[in-house]
């Protein structure tokens, strides 16, 4: 990078890093919350391998679109194998928790990490909610949109600078 562009390139890189890095850090925090909540519920119910299953939930929660659903199916199946009551309680827990995560936890965490209004983040990070809407695609598009806005802004600045130089 030429020395005259170094400051601008560093600033752009920092903005992109902040947006994408913040999004990833937010997802890690959300997965930790999901795993912890699952560990508590499974421990209270006495489901075998509660902490191992909670780890599975935390890891699969990182997988976009279907990870949390796959984790819920696996853990609910194990809970049903333990007892019908445990299975029903765990199923209800996951339905309620997913709504709580999609509409409260994710918007709050991502609103601080991605420079967008919380309502837009809520829509983008909504996951697969009860209405069947797929919000994770919106999250990916929002990150791409943020990067695109940064680069467009910088291209406009560069074009204006070139235009001013050409007019002189």
N, C-alpha and C positions, 0 to 999 in steps of 0.2 A: 504494500500500500504506500503510495507516495506520501511523503511527510506532510504535504499541505492538506491531505484528506484524512490523516490519522485520527485527529480529534473527532471528526464526524463519524468515522467508522467505529471508533470505540464507543461513542454515545449510542449509535444504532445497536451495536452488539449488546450493550448493557440493557437497553430497553427490551430487546428480544429475549435476552436471558432472564430478565425480571418477569416478563409475562409467562414464558414457557416454564421457567424454573419454579415460579410461584404456583402454576397450575399443577405441576408434578408434586411439589411439596404439599399442596392442598390435598391431592389424591392420597398421598401417603398418610396424612393425618386422618382422613376419612376412613381409610382401611384399618388404621389402628383403633379408631372408635368402634367400627363394626366388629372387629375381633374381640375387643374388650367387652362390649355389650353382650356378644354371643357367649363368651366365657362365663360371664355372670349368670346369664339365664340357664345355660346348660349345667353349671355347677349347682345352682339352686334346685334344679330338677333331678340332679343326681345321674345325668346321662353319662355313660362311660366315655372316656377319652375326651372330656369336655375341653381341655386346653389344646389338645391336638386338633380337634374340630374347629376351635376358635381360630387357630393359626391358619387352617385351610380357608376359613371365611375371610380372614384378613388378606391372605395372598390372592385368592380368587377375586376379591373385591377390586383389585387393581386391574383386572382384565376388563377392557371396555365392553359395553353392551350386555354381555351374557354372563360375566364372571360372578356377579352377586346372585344371579338367579341359579346358576349351577351350584354355587356354595349352599344356597338355601335348600335346594333339592337334596343334595348329599346329606347335609346335617339333619334335615327333617326326616329323611329315610332312616338314618341311624337312630334318631329319637323315637320314631315309630317302632323300630326293632326293640328298643328298650321297653317302651310301654305306649299304649294308645294315648293315654293322657299326656305323656311327654311329647308325643308326636303332634298332637293337636295344639298344645301350648306353644311349641316351637314354630309350628306353621303360622299361628296367629302372631307370634313375636316377629317373624320375618316380614309378614305383610305390613304390620304396623311400623316396624323399624325402617323398611324401605321407603315408606311414605314420609316418615320423619326425616330420614337422610336426604331424600330427593328434594323435599320442599323447605327444609329448615337448615340442616347441617351444611349441605353442599353450597347453597346460595350464600350463606354467611362466610364460609371458609374461602370460597372462590371470589367473592366480592372484594376481599382484601388482597387477593393475589393477582387477579386479572383486572386491569383498569376498565371495568364496565359497570353499568348500573346493576344492583342486586336482582331486579326483576328480569333482566336479560340473562343474567347468570342462572337464575332459577329455571328459566325456560331452557337454556342451553345444557345445563348440567343435570336435568331432570331424570335421566336414565329412562327406564321403561316403567311408566307409572300405571295406575289403575285404568286409565283411559287408553292404554296401549300406545302412547306416543313415545317415540324413541328420541331422547334428548342428547344422548352421547354424541350423535352425529353433529348436533348443534355445537357441542363443546369443541369438537375438532374444527368445525367451521369457524367458531369464534376465535380460536387461537390463530388460525390461518388469516382471519380477517384482521386481527390485531397486527400481525406481522406485515400484512399487505398495507395497512394504513401507515405504519412506520415508514416502510419503503416508499410509498407514494409521496408522503410528506417530504422525504429527503430528495426524491427525484424532482419534485416541484421546486424545492429550494435550489437544487443544482441547476435546473433549467432556467430559473430566474437569474441566477448568478451568471450563467453563460450568456443569456440574453442581454444583461446589463453590460457585460464585457464586449459583446459584439456591437452594441450601440455606441461604444466609446470610440 
